Amino acid sequence: MTSAVGNGAVGGAAHDEESRKERTTRKWNEMLQELRVAQTGVQVLTGFLLTVPFSQRFGDLEQTTKNAYLITVSSAILSAGLLIAPVAFHRVLFGQSEKEWLISAANYAARAGLTMMAVTMTGVMFVVFDLVVGRTGAVLSSSITAAVLVGLWLVVPWVGGEVTDSEEG
């Protein structure tokens, strides 16, 4: 989605008039803002998941639930690593005029990190519902979670496409 200022509709410089360096800097800053939201969410979720094996009931879980937990915690750690990776990329490449590569690599890492976050969220639903209401509820709730996340994170952007100035209003 473009902003009214960004597209030149309201007195500001149009994105078309940005220099390549300005556009690259803007893209990097936008990427960092998006990553901050995702990083916080996955870090909180990962922290919670890491406490679960220390609860009294963990040893009593069925092996299927323990396996689901291990997959879930693994995807959370992988998600955190992927969403934090752009920061490491930037530190390694700082001052080397590689910002365009950095943006591209950060985009791939962020997409993979969000995919792993969706796996984590789906896994959390499975484990929690398996404990509270049983296996059928776990399968149903995790399936619905996966479908909703795919719908919101993939289908909506693909179908929605770009918003035109008249639609932005």
C-alpha positions as CSV (number, residue, x, y, z in Angstrom):
1,M,0.0,0.0,0.0
2,T,1.4,3.4,-0.8
3,S,0.8,6.5,1.3
4,A,-0.7,9.7,0.0
5,V,2.6,11.5,0.7
6,G,4.7,8.7,-0.8
7,N,2.8,8.7,-4.1
8,G,3.0,12.5,-4.5
9,A,-0.7,13.1,-4.0
10,V,0.0,15.4,-1.0
11,G,2.9,17.8,-1.4
12,G,5.7,15.3,-0.6
13,A,8.3,13.9,-2.8
14,A,7.1,11.0,-5.0
15,H,8.7,7.6,-4.6
16,D,9.5,7.9,-8.3
17,E,11.7,10.9,-7.5
18,E,13.7,9.0,-4.8
19,S,17.3,8.3,-5.5
20,R,18.4,4.7,-5.6
21,K,20.2,5.2,-2.2
22,E,17.1,6.8,-0.7
23,R,14.8,4.0,-1.9
24,T,17.2,1.4,-0.6
25,T,17.4,3.1,2.8
26,R,13.6,3.4,3.0
27,K,13.1,-0.2,2.1
28,W,15.6,-1.2,4.8
29,N,13.9,0.9,7.4
30,E,10.5,-0.5,6.5
31,M,11.9,-4.1,6.8
32,L,13.4,-3.3,10.2
33,Q,10.0,-2.0,11.5
34,E,8.2,-5.1,10.2
35,L,10.9,-7.4,11.8
36,R,10.6,-5.7,15.2
37,V,6.9,-6.8,15.4
38,A,7.6,-10.4,14.4
39,Q,10.7,-10.7,16.5
40,T,8.9,-9.6,19.7
41,G,6.1,-12.0,19.1
42,V,8.3,-15.0,18.4
43,Q,10.6,-14.3,21.3
44,V,7.8,-14.1,23.8
45,L,6.3,-17.3,22.4
46,T,9.7,-19.1,22.4
47,G,10.3,-18.0,26.0
48,F,7.0,-19.5,27.1
49,L,7.6,-22.7,25.2
50,L,11.0,-23.2,26.8
51,T,9.3,-23.3,30.3
52,V,6.8,-26.1,29.4
53,P,9.1,-29.1,30.0
54,F,9.7,-27.9,33.5
55,S,6.0,-28.2,34.4
56,Q,4.8,-31.1,36.6
57,R,2.5,-32.6,33.9
58,F,5.0,-32.7,31.1
59,G,6.3,-36.2,31.9
60,D,2.7,-37.5,31.8
61,L,2.1,-36.3,28.2
62,E,1.5,-38.9,25.4
63,Q,4.4,-39.3,23.0
64,T,2.5,-37.7,20.2
65,T,2.0,-34.5,22.3
66,K,5.7,-34.5,23.3
67,N,6.6,-34.8,19.6
68,A,4.3,-32.0,18.7
69,Y,5.9,-29.9,21.4
70,L,9.4,-30.6,20.2
71,I,8.4,-29.7,16.6
72,T,6.8,-26.5,17.9
73,V,9.7,-25.4,20.1
74,S,12.1,-26.2,17.2
75,S,10.1,-24.1,14.8
76,A,10.0,-21.3,17.3
77,I,13.8,-21.3,17.7
78,L,14.2,-21.5,13.9
79,S,11.7,-18.7,13.5
80,A,13.6,-16.5,16.0
81,G,16.9,-17.2,14.3
82,L,15.5,-16.4,10.8
83,L,13.8,-13.2,12.0
84,I,16.9,-12.0,13.8
85,A,19.3,-13.0,10.9
86,P,18.9,-9.6,9.1
87,V,20.5,-7.9,12.1
88,A,23.4,-10.3,11.9
89,F,23.7,-9.7,8.1
90,H,23.8,-6.0,8.7
91,R,26.5,-6.3,11.4
92,V,28.7,-8.4,9.2
93,L,28.2,-6.2,6.1
94,F,28.1,-2.8,7.9
95,G,29.8,-0.1,5.8
96,Q,30.4,-2.3,2.8
97,S,27.7,-0.8,0.5
98,E,25.7,-4.1,0.3
99,K,22.3,-2.7,1.4
100,E,20.5,-4.0,-1.7
101,W,21.8,-7.5,-1.1
102,L,21.0,-7.1,2.5
103,I,17.3,-6.1,1.7
104,S,17.0,-9.1,-0.6
105,A,18.5,-11.6,1.9
106,A,16.5,-10.1,4.8
107,N,13.3,-10.5,2.8
108,Y,14.0,-14.2,2.3
109,A,14.9,-14.7,5.9
110,A,11.8,-12.8,7.1
111,R,9.5,-14.9,4.8
112,A,11.1,-18.1,6.1
113,G,10.9,-16.8,9.7
114,L,7.2,-16.0,9.3
115,T,6.6,-19.5,7.8
116,M,8.2,-21.0,10.9
117,M,6.2,-18.7,13.1
118,A,3.0,-20.0,11.5
119,V,4.2,-23.6,12.2
120,T,4.9,-22.5,15.8
121,M,1.5,-21.0,16.3
122,T,-0.2,-24.0,14.7
123,G,1.8,-26.3,16.9
124,V,1.0,-24.3,20.1
125,M,-2.7,-24.7,19.2
126,F,-2.2,-28.4,18.7
127,V,-0.4,-29.0,22.0
128,V,-2.8,-26.8,24.1
129,F,-6.0,-28.2,22.6
130,D,-4.6,-31.7,22.9
131,L,-4.1,-31.2,26.6
132,V,-7.4,-29.4,27.3
133,V,-10.0,-31.1,25.0
134,G,-8.3,-34.0,23.3
135,R,-6.8,-35.1,20.0
136,T,-9.8,-34.3,17.8
137,G,-10.0,-30.7,19.1
138,A,-6.2,-30.4,18.7
139,V,-6.3,-31.5,15.0
140,L,-9.3,-29.2,14.3
141,S,-7.9,-26.1,16.1
142,S,-4.5,-26.4,14.6
143,S,-6.0,-27.0,11.1
144,I,-8.1,-23.9,11.5
145,T,-5.1,-21.9,12.7
146,A,-3.0,-23.0,9.8
147,A,-5.8,-22.1,7.3
148,V,-6.4,-18.7,8.9
149,L,-2.7,-17.8,8.9
150,V,-2.3,-18.9,5.2
151,G,-5.4,-16.9,4.4
152,L,-4.2,-13.7,6.2
153,W,-0.5,-13.9,5.4
154,L,-0.6,-15.2,1.8
155,V,-4.1,-15.2,0.2
156,V,-5.1,-11.7,1.3
157,P,-2.0,-10.0,0.0
158,W,-2.1,-11.9,-3.2
159,V,-5.7,-11.2,-3.8
160,G,-5.6,-7.6,-2.5
161,G,-2.6,-6.5,-4.6
162,E,-1.8,-2.8,-4.7
163,V,-4.2,-0.2,-3.5
164,T,-4.8,2.6,-5.9
165,D,-5.0,6.2,-4.9
166,S,-8.8,6.3,-5.3
167,E,-9.2,3.2,-3.1
168,E,-7.0,4.5,-0.3
169,G,-9.2,7.5,0.4
